[in-house]
Every structure is written in C-alpha cells, then in structure tokens.
Amino acid sequence: MAGDAFLDALTALEEVLAENERRTRLIKKRMTRIRRSRARGILYAESVSREDGPLIVQLLTESSTALDTSGANVRRAEAQALYNEGLTMEQIASRFGVSRQRVSVLLRKARE
C-alpha cells in the first residue's frame, strides 16, 4: 500500500517507541545509580555531576516530545484515513473521544 499516510505514521511511531525504549533503559540505569549513591550518602548534586550524557529530565523531555509529535501525526493520518473511507467527522470524533471541531482541525492539518 504505497503512499498510505496512516501506515507511514505507524511506522514512524514504531521508530519513536523503539527509541523511547532505549531512553527508558538508560533512565532506569541512572535511577539505580542515583539510589545507590544516595544509600552511600552522596549528595544529588554530586551524583548528577558524575553522570555522562543527558540527565533523566532531558531523556524524559526527549521521550515526551517525540511521542507527542508522532502521536499527533498518527491522529491526523488515522482521522484522514477514516474520513476517506466514509466515516463522518462526528463518527471519528466519537471514536477518538474528541469534538467534531477537533476532528475538523485534524483533517485540515492532514491535508496541509
């Protein structure tokens, strides 16, 4: 199904989820290190300064931003696919749990 925007959006979402899994593993490792440091009486400022690479808060922000962006793309593409198959904006709104006006915005942005 070449040129299927919804399938393309799902593929992109898979990639984001895989990257978020990598971030999650890194976050968990850092959490473990911080807990061990605290158990030894090491201050947070010292624990954080020992960390190489992005901090937990940075990884959380990256994960959230990537998922929000990809999720928006999936919503727009799915709304457009359903609309193209004959569902009304009201039906799509009911399935998505949003207003008809929100579906209208999703469809407009999907066409842009």
N, C-alpha and C positions, 0 to 999 in steps of 0.2 A: 504494500500500500504506500507507494511513493507519494510524497507530498502531503502526508497526513499530519497535520499540526498537533493533534492530540497525542498521537503516538510519539512524535518528536519530543513533545513536552514531557511525556512519561519517561522517555529515555534520559532526558536531561535531569529529571527528578531522581532517577536511579543513580546517576553520577553524583549528585549532591548528597544523597543518602549514604553512598559509599564513602565520600569524603567526610561526612559527619561522623560515620563510624570510626574513621581514623582519628578524628578530633576527640571523640568520646573516649577512645582507648588512652590517648595522651592525657586527657583531663583526669581520668581515673588514676593513672600512674602518678600524676602530680599531686592528686589528693592524698594518695598513700604516702608519698614522700613528706608532704606537709604534716600529716598526722604523726608520722614517725619523728619528725623534727620537734613538734610540739611536745611529744611524750618525753623527749630528751631535754625539754626546757628551752629550746631555741625559739627566739622571737620570730614573729611572722615576717618582719622586715628583713631579717637575716635569711630566712627560708626562701623568700621570694627573690632576693638578690642572688641566691645560688642557682636559681633556675636558668637554664639556657632556652632560648626560643620564646615563643609567645606565652603570656601568662594565661591562667584559666579564664579570666574575664575576657581576654582577647579571643580565645578559642570559642567561648560561648557566643560572643558577638558575631564572629565569622559564621558559626553554625546557624544561628538565628537568621542572619541576613541572607545567607544562601538559601535556606529553606523558605523564607518569606518570598524571595524573588522567584524561586522555582515554583512554589505553590501558587503564586499569582498567575504565572504562565500556564500552569495546568488548569486552573479555574477558567481562565479566558478560553483556552483551547477546547476544554470539555463543553463549556457553555455553547461555543460556536458549533461544535460537532452535533450536539443535541438539537440546537436550533435548525441546523442544516437538514437534520433528519425529520423535521416537522414538529418538534415539541414547541409549545408556546413559551413565551417569557414567564408566564405565570406558573407553568408546569416545571420549568427549570428552577425558578425561584423556590418553589415548594421543595424540590429535591435537594437544593443547595442550602435551604434554611435561611434565605435572604429575601429581600424585597424584589418586586418586579423591576423597580428602578435600578437596583444594583445589577441585575442581570442585563439591563439595557446598557449600563456603563461597561460591563464585561464584554458584551458583544461589540460595542463601538471600539473599545481598545483592541479587541482581537482583530478587527478589520484594519486597524492602523498599521 
